[in-house]
């Protein structure tokens, strides 16, 4: 169980950031699809820019190895995303 | 120090601040745990465990033995952390409230019916989890964790997400879109 303590810690910070960025709110999630509040997109793309910059720097320094990422499967990724988007706009998660 | 504590207690951060912090968290998570963020996978681990309890034969397949192993995984622990982290954050900023409908905007558009909201949550969540299963992850496990590693799947998923989400919001909101 102690091996999972880092997971708990990462989760705590993750949850904290999501709550502070209002990403736990129905309105924030659904309004990105109505183009009235682009917080979700600003948040996600900022994360990717900062995260990718740091991760690729550490990778080139030989400090980290990438996790086996989800394989590119154009139809699956797109259709899965499409179904996911319907649920996201409906439930507001 | 005092300003830092006050900042931790402010009810809302800019999405750019939140995004920067989550990017840094992703880097640290990969550096120290060799893992990245995820959420939807944990529900599949829990679902598999429940299925094992009820009908072990049905859970004894490729999916729950290898692809999404049942049990108390890294992701389940992280999900527990997400819940607690968000709870403490809301409590400290004084925005915590017990509600049967979580958002004022929902009430304005769809009325105060509790069952309508809960049905939307239930069926919307089924679609979310099913879509995430097909795509290979959710907004955190695929779009963010894949995105920070520049995986093409993450960007395809995000495109699909908007292609699905925008018309759904149009249909649900009609003239108020």
Interface residues (C-beta under 8 A of the other chain):
Chain A: X4 X6 X7 X8 X9 X10 X11 X12 X13 X14 X15 X16 X17 X18 X19 X20 X21 X22 X23 X24 X25 X26 X27 X30 X31 X32 X33 X34 X39 X40 X42 X43 X44 X45 X46 X47 X48 X49 X50 X51 X52 X53 X54 X55 X56 X58 X63 X64 X65 X66 X67 X69 X70 X71 X72 X73 X74 X76 X77 X78 X79 X80 X81 X82 X83 X84 X85 X86 X87 X88 X89 X90 X91 X92 X93
Chain B: X10 X11 X12 X13 X15 X16 X17 X18 X19 X20 X21 X22 X23 X24 X25 X26 X27 X29 X30 X31 X32 X33 X34 X35 X36 X37 X72 X74 X75 X77 X78 X79 X80 X81 X82 X83 X84 X85 X86 X87 X88 X89 X90 X93 X102 X103 X104 X105 X106 X120 X121 X123 X124 X125 X126 X127 X128 X129 X130 X131 X132 X133 X134 X135 X136 X137 X138 X139 X140 X142 X143 X144 X145 X146 X147 X148 X149 X150 X151 X152 X153 X154 X156 X157 X158 X159 X160 X161 X162 X163 X164 X165 X166 X168 X169 X172 X173 X177
